[in-house]
Amino acid sequence: MTTSTLRNGFSAPAHHHKTRFFLVMMRLNLKFLLICLCFAVFLITFTLWTNCGGDLPFARGFVPKWNHRYDSDNQLELTEEIDCVINQEYTIGCRREGDEIYLPFSFLNKYFEVYGSLNTVDGAKRFDWSHSYGKVNNPKGVYDPKGIFMYFENYNVEMRDRVKCISAIEGVPISTQWESQGYYYATQIAQFGLSHYSKNLTEPEPRRKVVEDGERELAEWRVPKNSSLSRSYLKDKDTTVVHFSTGKHFDSAIALPMDHVLDLVLSVNLLLRPNSSFMVTLQNRETQKLYNVIYILADLMMSVQDDNIYYGIGVNSTSSWKRLTRDLFVDLQKGLPQYINTEKRRKMRRTELKVVEISFLGNGSFDNLTLSTSEHISHFYDAAEWMIRHQDQSTGGWPIPVRRKLGVGFGELSRGWYSAMSQGHAISLLARAYHHSKGDKRYLKAALDGLKLFRIPSYQGGVLATFLGKYAWYEEYPTKPPSFVLNGFIYSLLGLYDLNSTAPANHSNEAASLFEQGMLSLKKMLLLFDTGSGTSYDLRHFTLGIAPNLARWDYHATHVNQLLLLATIDPDPIISQTAERWKNYMLGKRAQHN
């Protein structure tokens, strides 16, 4: 027997070595077989994964041609990435699932002007689709000429991008709509006043804090050495006021440290002497950054230097008391974009700000210094008084001091042109001022004088155009040839209706006649603006013989809102039925086809 010697000196038979060798080889073969099986399973899994649209780390970017999905009947369907050729003009990527073809919404959005957003509702994702971004405001009752103007309680005119700022001299918006340097635009000023009048009727009574009135509320002012502060009774005004006198430098100003939040509308009776100023220091509660809003004796719209925003209250404000009402949040916000050099400007929130100091520099007096949540009626009267001061006495109009080119084919409107929409808005504002003031005849006279231009043809400087030589139309833009803008015309009708309903009976005949004449034209011409899926902004396709000027959805919504309101005044079905049909256009419904 053959033997072999082991390490420990023992010997083993030779066949033991053969048996061990066989077992080792068997174990290696089983391992190899197991590795092969695992690799085969991995390979099959990988193949199935990629065919089902999987995204393995090392296979990113692979776009399979076929995917698999199961429909509601558990039938296997194939998903295929395909090309969609749009009107034989260009190609986009689409997806086919069974018999359905899916196009990207980004394409549908631009091609059909539809709108959508992905939202989460009750924890679930959903896609909200809409055909229009306009909003319909259904009237809550019969239109009241002494109440809310349309839905203007939702307007925030002063925060529009095309408003440069609110003038501290006039207390009304300065527009940049057609000229960047800024100008006074009667339409925008009237909307500013009407929105605040409407907000006053719909919002809660404002919260007010009297900071200093010279009598009951006496603030603890910080008065530097060589500066002075005193209080005295003015017999002619029957009130006690605060007098101050300081040096020329800021460190001599009298100041009132504060920590006041939310109530950011400031009102004060003010009498400043030459080279004097009034400053409010605001702080961003999140960043702790300080800003100074300074009111000075200058004919200045607004100027910004670093963190200082200046507003002029007029060089002639030294001889008389001035009631200054300022929304500090608006005054700061309008100054911010001029020195924040970022592509995306995040608008500051009102809740971010607080008043940390009020100070006076120079010589002057003040009274009834108040902070409040709002002062809507003060802003309303600022707009009404502007209308009184700036009405052209010969024409009764409020001239627009910029050139305007409505479009190719229309003659340019020279500086000083008049608009029926401006006239109508101004009359609506003044009629409410006459009512709210309990009969101030200045407002009534200005409103009545505003009717003159409605009888003067547009080619002679008025706002009256005639359609086919038969139907009177009050032109928002008195162009040559006439443009027949719909929304401006209806706004002018509302102004006539407001005055007719508010003025004493013996004063309202002219407004009533003009309103009835305009309503007749509206009913006869209304359907000329109907496209079957939306509305036209004007009738240039008729007067110029060119393509229609389709109304954007916001203007279309305005048309609908105006007709819904007019339907509460005039029961003629042409108004209410057209309003409902136009409202349905905003839901994607169209007129029937043959």
C-alpha positions as CSV (number, residue, x, y, z in Angstrom):
1,M,0.0,0.0,0.0
2,T,1.3,3.3,-0.9
3,T,1.5,5.8,1.9
4,S,2.5,9.5,2.3
5,T,3.9,11.2,5.3
6,L,1.9,14.0,7.0
7,R,3.3,17.1,8.7
8,N,2.9,15.6,12.1
9,G,4.7,12.4,11.1
10,F,1.7,10.2,10.6
11,S,1.2,8.4,7.3
12,A,-2.1,8.2,5.2
13,P,-3.1,5.9,2.4
14,A,-2.7,7.3,-1.2
15,H,-6.4,6.9,-2.0
16,H,-7.3,9.5,0.6
17,H,-5.5,12.1,-1.5
18,K,-7.5,11.2,-4.5
19,T,-10.8,11.5,-2.6
20,R,-9.9,15.0,-1.2
21,F,-8.9,16.2,-4.7
22,F,-12.3,15.1,-6.1
23,L,-14.2,16.9,-3.3
24,V,-12.3,20.1,-3.9
25,M,-12.9,20.0,-7.6
26,M,-16.6,19.4,-7.0
27,R,-16.8,22.4,-4.7
28,L,-15.1,24.6,-7.2
29,N,-17.5,23.5,-10.0
30,L,-20.5,24.3,-7.8
31,K,-19.2,27.8,-7.0
32,F,-18.5,28.4,-10.7
33,L,-22.0,27.2,-11.6
34,L,-23.5,29.4,-8.9
35,I,-21.6,32.4,-10.2
36,C,-22.8,31.7,-13.7
37,L,-26.4,31.4,-12.6
38,C,-26.2,34.7,-10.7
39,F,-24.7,36.4,-13.7
40,A,-27.4,35.0,-15.9
41,V,-30.1,36.3,-13.5
42,F,-28.5,39.7,-13.4
43,L,-28.3,39.9,-17.2
44,I,-31.9,38.9,-17.5
45,T,-33.0,41.4,-14.8
46,F,-30.9,44.2,-16.5
47,T,-32.5,43.5,-19.9
48,L,-36.0,43.5,-18.5
49,W,-35.3,46.7,-16.5
50,T,-34.0,48.6,-19.4
51,N,-36.9,47.5,-21.6
52,C,-39.3,48.7,-18.9
53,G,-37.8,52.2,-18.8
54,G,-35.5,51.6,-15.8
55,D,-32.8,54.1,-14.9
56,L,-29.8,52.2,-13.6
57,P,-26.9,54.3,-12.3
58,F,-24.7,53.3,-15.2
59,A,-27.5,53.5,-17.8
60,R,-28.6,57.1,-17.2
61,G,-29.5,59.0,-20.4
62,F,-30.7,55.8,-22.1
63,V,-34.0,56.5,-23.8
64,P,-35.8,53.2,-24.6
65,K,-38.0,53.1,-27.7
66,W,-40.6,50.8,-26.0
67,N,-42.0,50.9,-22.5
68,H,-44.6,48.6,-21.0
69,R,-47.7,49.5,-19.1
70,Y,-51.0,47.8,-18.2
71,D,-54.4,49.4,-18.8
72,S,-57.5,49.1,-16.6
73,D,-58.2,45.7,-18.2
74,N,-54.7,44.4,-17.4
75,Q,-54.0,44.3,-21.1
76,L,-50.3,45.0,-21.9
77,E,-49.9,48.3,-23.8
78,L,-46.7,49.6,-25.3
79,T,-45.5,53.2,-24.8
80,E,-43.4,54.6,-27.6
81,E,-41.5,57.9,-28.0
82,I,-42.4,59.3,-31.4
83,D,-42.2,62.5,-33.4
84,C,-45.2,64.8,-33.9
85,V,-45.1,66.9,-37.0
86,I,-47.1,70.2,-36.4
87,N,-48.9,71.4,-39.5
88,Q,-46.0,70.1,-41.7
89,E,-43.9,73.0,-40.3
90,Y,-41.9,71.6,-37.4
91,T,-41.5,68.5,-35.2
92,I,-41.7,68.0,-31.5
93,G,-41.3,64.9,-29.3
94,C,-44.5,63.1,-28.3
95,R,-45.5,59.8,-26.7
96,R,-47.8,57.1,-27.9
97,E,-49.6,54.9,-25.4
98,G,-51.8,52.4,-27.2
99,D,-54.1,54.4,-29.4
100,E,-53.5,57.7,-27.5
101,I,-50.9,60.3,-28.4
102,Y,-49.6,62.6,-25.7
103,L,-48.1,66.1,-26.4
104,P,-46.0,68.1,-23.9
105,F,-48.1,70.7,-22.1
106,S,-45.3,73.2,-22.7
107,F,-46.2,73.0,-26.4
108,L,-49.9,73.1,-25.8
109,N,-49.5,76.1,-23.5
110,K,-47.9,78.3,-26.2
111,Y,-49.7,76.9,-29.2
112,F,-53.2,77.2,-27.9
113,E,-52.7,79.9,-25.2
114,V,-53.9,77.6,-22.4
115,Y,-52.7,77.6,-18.9
116,G,-51.9,75.0,-16.3
117,S,-50.0,74.3,-13.1
118,L,-49.0,71.2,-11.1
119,N,-50.4,71.5,-7.6
120,T,-50.7,69.4,-4.4
121,V,-54.2,69.2,-3.0
122,D,-54.9,67.1,0.2
123,G,-51.5,65.5,-0.2
124,A,-52.2,64.4,-3.8
125,K,-50.6,65.8,-7.0
126,R,-52.9,67.2,-9.6
127,F,-52.6,69.3,-12.8
128,D,-55.0,72.3,-13.0
129,W,-55.8,73.3,-16.5
130,S,-57.6,76.5,-17.5
131,H,-58.3,78.2,-20.9
132,S,-58.1,81.7,-19.5
133,Y,-56.1,83.6,-16.8
134,G,-58.9,86.2,-16.6
135,K,-61.2,86.4,-13.6
136,V,-64.9,87.0,-13.7
137,N,-66.4,89.0,-10.8
138,N,-70.1,88.4,-10.6
139,P,-72.0,91.4,-9.2
140,K,-73.3,90.9,-5.7
141,G,-76.4,92.9,-6.4
142,V,-77.7,95.8,-8.5
143,Y,-75.0,98.4,-9.3
144,D,-75.0,101.3,-6.8
145,P,-73.5,104.5,-8.3
146,K,-72.9,105.7,-4.7
147,G,-71.2,102.5,-3.7
148,I,-68.4,100.2,-4.8
149,F,-67.2,100.9,-8.3
150,M,-67.3,97.6,-10.2
151,Y,-64.8,95.3,-8.4
152,F,-62.2,98.0,-7.8
153,E,-61.9,97.1,-4.1
154,N,-59.5,94.4,-5.5
155,Y,-57.3,97.0,-7.2
156,N,-54.0,98.2,-5.7
157,V,-53.1,100.9,-8.2
158,E,-50.1,102.3,-6.3
159,M,-48.2,99.0,-6.5
160,R,-48.5,98.6,-10.3
161,D,-45.2,98.4,-12.1
162,R,-46.3,101.3,-14.4
163,V,-46.7,103.6,-11.4
164,K,-43.5,105.4,-10.6
165,C,-44.6,106.5,-7.2
166,I,-47.3,108.4,-5.3
167,S,-46.6,112.1,-5.5
168,A,-46.1,113.8,-2.1
169,I,-47.1,117.1,-3.7
170,E,-50.4,115.9,-5.2
171,G,-51.1,112.7,-3.3
172,V,-51.8,110.7,-6.5
173,P,-50.0,108.2,-8.8
174,I,-47.4,109.3,-11.3
175,S,-47.6,107.0,-14.3
176,T,-44.8,105.7,-16.5
177,Q,-47.2,103.8,-18.8
178,W,-46.2,105.6,-22.0
179,E,-43.3,107.8,-20.9
180,S,-40.6,106.7,-18.4
181,Q,-39.9,110.0,-16.8
182,G,-43.5,110.0,-15.3
183,Y,-46.6,112.1,-15.8
184,Y,-50.1,112.5,-14.3
185,Y,-52.6,110.3,-16.1
186,A,-56.3,111.1,-15.2
187,T,-57.4,107.5,-15.9
188,Q,-54.9,106.0,-13.4
189,I,-55.6,108.8,-10.8
190,A,-59.3,108.2,-11.0
191,Q,-58.8,104.4,-10.6
192,F,-56.6,105.1,-7.6
193,G,-59.4,107.2,-6.0
194,L,-62.2,104.7,-6.9
195,S,-60.2,101.8,-5.6
196,H,-59.7,103.5,-2.2
197,Y,-63.4,104.6,-2.1
198,S,-64.4,100.9,-2.7
199,K,-61.9,99.6,-0.2
200,N,-63.3,101.9,2.4
201,L,-66.7,100.3,1.9
202,T,-65.4,96.7,2.1
203,E,-62.6,96.7,4.6
204,P,-62.8,96.9,8.4
205,E,-62.4,100.3,10.1
206,P,-58.7,101.1,10.2
207,R,-56.7,100.8,13.4
208,R,-55.1,104.1,14.3
209,K,-52.5,105.2,16.8
210,V,-52.2,108.9,17.5
211,V,-48.5,109.5,18.1
212,E,-48.6,113.2,19.0
213,D,-51.5,115.7,18.9
214,G,-50.1,118.4,21.2
215,E,-52.9,117.9,23.8
216,R,-53.9,114.4,24.9
217,E,-51.1,112.4,23.3
218,L,-47.7,113.8,24.1
219,A,-44.7,111.9,22.8
220,E,-41.3,111.8,24.5
221,W,-39.2,113.4,21.8
222,R,-35.4,113.4,22.0
223,V,-34.3,117.1,21.8
224,P,-30.6,117.6,21.3
225,K,-28.7,120.5,22.8
226,N,-29.3,123.8,21.0
227,S,-32.6,122.5,19.5
228,S,-36.1,123.1,20.9
229,L,-39.6,121.7,21.0
230,S,-42.7,123.4,22.3
231,R,-46.5,123.2,22.2
232,S,-48.9,126.1,21.8
233,Y,-52.6,126.7,21.1
234,L,-53.5,128.2,17.6
235,K,-56.7,130.1,18.0
236,D,-57.4,130.3,14.2
237,K,-57.3,126.5,14.0
238,D,-58.7,125.8,17.5
239,T,-56.0,123.2,18.1
240,T,-52.6,122.8,19.9
241,V,-49.6,122.2,17.7
242,V,-46.0,121.2,18.2
243,H,-43.2,123.7,17.2
244,F,-39.6,122.6,16.6
245,S,-36.4,124.4,15.8
246,T,-33.1,122.6,15.1
247,G,-29.7,123.2,13.6
248,K,-28.8,122.3,10.0
249,H,-27.1,119.0,10.6
250,F,-28.9,115.8,11.2
251,D,-27.5,115.2,14.6
252,S,-29.5,118.3,15.8
253,A,-32.9,116.9,14.6
254,I,-35.6,116.2,17.2
255,A,-36.4,112.5,17.1
256,L,-38.9,110.0,18.5
257,P,-37.5,106.5,18.8
258,M,-40.3,103.9,18.1
259,D,-40.8,100.2,17.6
260,H,-44.1,100.2,15.6
261,V,-45.2,97.4,13.3
262,L,-48.0,96.8,10.8
263,D,-49.6,100.3,11.0
264,L,-47.6,101.9,8.2
265,V,-49.9,104.6,6.9
266,L,-48.7,107.9,8.3
267,S,-50.8,111.1,8.5
268,V,-49.7,114.5,9.8
269,N,-50.6,118.2,9.5
270,L,-47.4,119.8,8.6
271,L,-46.0,123.3,8.2
272,L,-42.3,123.4,7.2
273,R,-40.1,126.4,6.9
274,P,-37.4,126.7,4.2
275,N,-34.6,124.1,4.4
276,S,-36.6,121.9,6.7
277,S,-37.5,118.2,6.4
278,F,-39.5,115.4,7.9
279,M,-38.0,111.8,8.0
280,V,-39.3,108.4,8.9
281,T,-36.8,105.6,9.5
282,L,-38.0,102.1,8.7
283,Q,-36.3,98.8,9.5
284,N,-36.6,95.4,7.8
285,R,-37.4,93.1,10.7
286,E,-35.7,90.1,9.1
287,T,-32.4,91.7,7.8
288,Q,-32.3,94.6,10.3
289,K,-31.5,96.9,7.4
290,L,-32.5,100.6,7.9
291,Y,-34.1,102.9,5.3
292,N,-34.9,106.6,5.6
293,V,-37.9,108.0,3.8
294,I,-37.5,111.8,3.7
295,Y,-40.0,114.5,2.8
296,I,-38.5,117.8,1.7
297,L,-39.5,121.2,0.4
298,A,-38.9,120.6,-3.3
299,D,-40.7,120.1,-6.6
300,L,-39.4,116.5,-6.8
301,M,-41.2,113.3,-7.7
302,M,-38.8,110.9,-6.0
303,S,-35.0,110.6,-5.7
304,V,-32.9,107.8,-4.2
305,Q,-29.4,108.1,-2.6
306,D,-28.1,104.9,-1.0
307,D,-30.7,103.9,1.6
308,N,-32.4,107.4,1.6
309,I,-35.5,107.9,-0.5
310,Y,-36.6,111.5,-1.0
311,Y,-40.1,112.8,-1.9
312,G,-40.7,116.4,-2.6
313,I,-43.8,118.1,-1.0
314,G,-43.4,121.3,-3.1
315,V,-41.3,124.4,-2.7
316,N,-44.5,126.4,-2.1
317,S,-45.5,124.4,1.0
318,T,-43.9,126.9,3.4
319,S,-46.7,129.3,3.7
320,S,-49.6,127.1,4.6
321,W,-50.5,123.9,6.5
322,K,-50.4,120.7,4.4
323,R,-52.2,117.4,5.3
324,L,-49.7,114.7,4.3
325,T,-51.0,111.1,4.1
326,R,-48.4,108.6,3.1
327,D,-48.3,104.8,2.8
328,L,-44.7,104.3,4.1
329,F,-44.6,100.7,2.7
330,V,-45.5,102.0,-0.8
331,D,-43.0,104.9,-0.5
332,L,-40.2,102.6,0.4
333,Q,-41.1,99.9,-2.1
334,K,-41.2,102.4,-5.0
335,G,-37.7,103.5,-4.1
336,L,-36.1,100.1,-3.6
337,P,-35.8,98.8,-7.2
338,Q,-33.7,101.9,-8.1
339,Y,-30.8,100.7,-6.1
340,I,-31.2,96.9,-5.8
341,N,-29.3,95.7,-8.8
342,T,-30.7,92.2,-9.1
343,E,-32.4,90.5,-12.0
344,K,-35.1,89.1,-9.8
345,R,-36.4,91.7,-7.3
346,R,-38.3,90.2,-4.5
347,K,-40.9,92.6,-3.4
348,M,-40.8,93.3,0.3
349,R,-43.8,92.3,2.4
350,R,-45.6,94.8,4.6
351,T,-45.2,92.6,7.6
352,E,-41.4,92.8,7.3
353,L,-41.2,96.5,8.2
354,K,-41.5,98.5,11.3
355,V,-41.1,102.2,12.1
356,V,-38.1,102.8,14.4
357,E,-37.9,106.6,14.4
358,I,-39.6,109.8,13.3
359,S,-37.6,113.0,13.2
360,F,-37.8,116.7,12.1
361,L,-35.0,118.9,11.0
362,G,-35.1,122.7,10.5
363,N,-38.0,124.8,11.6
364,G,-41.7,124.3,11.5
365,S,-44.8,122.9,13.2
366,F,-46.9,119.8,13.1
367,D,-50.1,118.3,14.6
368,N,-52.1,115.1,14.7
369,L,-49.2,112.8,13.8
370,T,-50.9,109.4,13.4
371,L,-50.0,105.9,12.2
372,S,-52.8,103.6,10.9
373,T,-53.5,100.5,8.9
374,S,-55.2,102.5,6.1
375,E,-56.6,105.9,5.2
376,H,-58.7,105.1,2.2
377,I,-60.9,108.2,2.3
378,S,-57.9,110.5,2.5
379,H,-56.5,108.9,-0.7
380,F,-59.9,109.1,-2.3
381,Y,-60.2,112.9,-1.7
382,D,-56.6,113.4,-2.8
383,A,-57.7,112.0,-6.2
384,A,-60.9,114.1,-6.3
385,E,-59.1,117.3,-5.4
386,W,-56.6,116.6,-8.2
387,M,-59.5,116.5,-10.6
388,I,-60.7,119.9,-9.4
389,R,-57.3,121.5,-9.7
390,H,-56.3,120.1,-13.1
391,Q,-59.5,120.2,-15.1
392,D,-59.3,122.4,-18.2
393,Q,-62.0,125.0,-17.6
394,S,-62.7,125.6,-21.3
395,T,-63.2,122.0,-22.4
396,G,-64.1,120.4,-19.1
397,G,-61.5,117.7,-19.8
398,W,-58.4,116.2,-18.2
399,P,-55.8,116.4,-20.9
400,I,-53.3,113.5,-21.2
401,P,-49.8,115.0,-21.5
402,V,-48.1,112.3,-23.6
403,R,-48.2,111.3,-27.2
404,R,-49.9,108.0,-28.0
405,K,-49.8,105.8,-31.1
406,L,-52.5,103.1,-30.9
407,G,-51.2,101.1,-33.9
408,V,-50.2,101.0,-37.5
409,G,-52.8,102.8,-39.6
410,F,-54.0,105.2,-36.9
411,G,-52.9,108.8,-36.6
412,E,-50.8,109.7,-33.6
413,L,-52.5,111.4,-30.7
414,S,-50.7,114.6,-29.8
415,R,-50.0,115.7,-26.3
416,G,-53.1,117.1,-24.6
417,W,-55.6,114.6,-26.1
418,Y,-58.7,113.6,-24.3
419,S,-60.1,110.1,-23.5
420,A,-63.7,109.2,-22.9
421,M,-62.4,106.6,-20.4
422,S,-60.6,109.3,-18.4
423,Q,-63.6,111.5,-18.6
424,G,-65.9,108.6,-17.4
425,H,-63.7,107.5,-14.6
426,A,-63.2,111.1,-13.4
427,I,-67.0,111.7,-13.4
428,S,-67.5,108.4,-11.5
429,L,-65.0,109.6,-8.9
430,L,-66.4,113.1,-8.6
431,A,-70.0,111.9,-8.4
432,R,-69.0,109.8,-5.4
433,A,-67.1,112.7,-3.9
434,Y,-70.2,114.9,-4.2
435,H,-72.3,112.2,-2.5
436,H,-69.7,111.4,0.3
437,S,-69.1,115.1,1.0
438,K,-72.8,115.5,1.4
439,G,-73.2,118.0,-1.4
440,D,-69.9,119.8,-2.0
441,K,-70.9,121.7,-5.2
442,R,-67.3,121.9,-6.5
443,Y,-67.4,118.2,-7.2
444,L,-70.7,118.4,-8.9
445,K,-69.7,121.3,-11.1
446,A,-66.5,119.5,-12.2
447,A,-68.4,116.4,-13.1
448,L,-71.0,118.3,-15.1
449,D,-68.3,120.2,-16.9
450,G,-66.7,116.9,-17.8
451,L,-69.7,116.2,-20.1
452,K,-68.8,118.8,-22.6
453,L,-66.3,116.6,-24.6
454,F,-69.0,113.9,-25.1
455,R,-70.7,116.2,-27.6
456,I,-67.6,117.3,-29.5
457,P,-66.5,115.0,-32.5
458,S,-63.2,113.3,-32.0
459,Y,-61.8,115.0,-35.1
460,Q,-62.4,118.3,-33.5
461,G,-60.7,117.4,-30.2
462,G,-63.6,115.8,-28.4
463,V,-64.3,112.1,-27.7
464,L,-67.4,111.5,-29.9
465,A,-67.2,109.2,-32.9
466,T,-70.0,107.8,-35.1
467,F,-70.3,104.3,-36.5
468,L,-71.6,104.2,-40.0
469,G,-72.8,107.7,-39.6
470,K,-75.5,106.5,-37.2
471,Y,-74.4,105.2,-33.8
472,A,-72.6,107.5,-31.3
473,W,-69.5,106.1,-29.7
474,Y,-67.3,107.6,-26.9
475,E,-63.7,107.0,-27.8
476,E,-61.1,105.9,-25.3
477,Y,-58.5,106.8,-28.0
478,P,-60.0,109.5,-30.3
479,T,-58.0,108.3,-33.3
480,K,-58.3,108.9,-37.0
481,P,-60.0,106.8,-38.2
482,P,-62.0,105.9,-35.1
483,S,-60.9,102.8,-33.2
484,F,-64.1,102.0,-31.2
485,V,-62.4,100.5,-28.1
486,L,-65.0,98.5,-26.2
487,N,-63.8,98.6,-22.5
488,G,-63.1,102.3,-22.5
489,F,-66.5,103.0,-24.0
490,I,-68.3,101.0,-21.3
491,Y,-66.3,102.8,-18.6
492,S,-67.5,106.1,-20.0
493,L,-71.1,104.9,-19.9
494,L,-70.7,104.0,-16.2
495,G,-69.5,107.6,-15.5
496,L,-72.5,109.0,-17.2
497,Y,-74.8,106.7,-15.3
498,D,-73.1,107.5,-12.0
499,L,-73.6,111.3,-12.5
500,N,-77.2,110.8,-13.7
501,S,-78.0,108.8,-10.6
502,T,-76.2,111.1,-8.1
503,A,-76.7,114.7,-9.3
504,P,-79.9,116.5,-8.4
505,A,-82.7,115.9,-10.9
506,N,-82.5,119.3,-12.6
507,H,-78.8,118.8,-13.2
508,S,-78.7,115.3,-14.7
509,N,-80.6,115.6,-18.0
510,E,-77.4,115.9,-20.1
511,A,-75.8,112.8,-18.5
512,A,-79.0,110.8,-18.9
513,S,-79.3,111.7,-22.6
514,L,-75.6,110.8,-23.3
515,F,-76.0,107.5,-21.4
516,E,-79.1,106.4,-23.3
517,Q,-77.5,107.4,-26.6
518,G,-74.4,105.3,-25.7
519,M,-76.5,102.3,-24.5
520,L,-78.3,102.2,-27.8
521,S,-75.0,102.1,-29.7
522,L,-73.7,99.4,-27.4
523,K,-76.7,97.1,-28.1
524,K,-76.5,97.6,-31.8
525,M,-72.7,97.1,-32.1
526,L,-71.9,94.7,-29.3
527,L,-71.8,91.5,-31.4
528,L,-69.3,93.1,-33.7
529,F,-66.7,92.4,-31.0
530,D,-67.6,88.7,-30.8
531,T,-65.1,86.3,-32.4
532,G,-66.9,83.1,-31.5
533,S,-64.1,82.1,-29.1
534,G,-63.2,85.5,-27.5
535,T,-63.6,89.2,-28.1
536,S,-61.9,92.0,-30.1
537,Y,-60.4,94.8,-28.2
538,D,-61.6,97.3,-30.8
539,L,-62.9,97.5,-34.3
540,R,-59.8,98.2,-36.3
541,H,-60.5,95.2,-38.5
542,F,-63.5,97.2,-39.7
543,T,-62.1,100.8,-39.8
544,L,-58.7,99.8,-41.2
545,G,-59.6,96.6,-43.0
546,I,-56.9,94.6,-41.2
547,A,-56.7,91.6,-38.9
548,P,-58.8,91.9,-35.7
549,N,-57.0,93.1,-32.6
550,L,-58.0,90.2,-30.3
551,A,-58.5,91.1,-26.6
552,R,-56.1,89.5,-24.1
553,W,-57.9,87.3,-21.6
554,D,-57.7,90.1,-18.9
555,Y,-59.3,92.5,-21.3
556,H,-61.9,89.9,-22.3
557,A,-62.6,89.3,-18.6
558,T,-63.1,93.1,-18.2
559,H,-65.6,93.0,-21.1
560,V,-67.5,90.2,-19.3
561,N,-67.4,92.0,-15.9
562,Q,-68.7,95.2,-17.5
563,L,-71.6,93.5,-19.2
564,L,-72.6,91.6,-16.1
565,L,-72.7,94.9,-14.2
566,L,-74.7,96.6,-17.0
567,A,-77.1,93.8,-16.9
568,T,-78.1,94.8,-13.4
569,I,-79.0,98.3,-14.8
570,D,-80.5,97.4,-18.1
571,P,-82.5,94.1,-18.5
572,D,-82.1,93.8,-22.2
573,P,-81.2,90.1,-23.0
574,I,-78.6,91.2,-25.5
575,I,-76.4,92.3,-22.6
576,S,-76.9,89.4,-20.2
577,Q,-76.9,86.7,-22.9
578,T,-73.7,88.1,-24.5
579,A,-72.1,88.2,-21.1
580,E,-72.8,84.6,-20.4
581,R,-71.6,83.5,-23.8
582,W,-68.4,85.5,-23.4
583,K,-67.9,84.0,-20.0
584,N,-68.1,80.5,-21.5
585,Y,-65.4,81.4,-24.0
586,M,-63.1,81.6,-20.9
587,L,-63.9,78.0,-20.2
588,G,-62.9,76.8,-23.7
589,K,-66.4,76.8,-25.2
590,R,-66.8,78.1,-28.6
591,A,-69.6,79.2,-30.9
592,Q,-71.1,76.4,-33.0
593,H,-69.6,75.7,-36.5
594,N,-71.3,74.4,-39.7
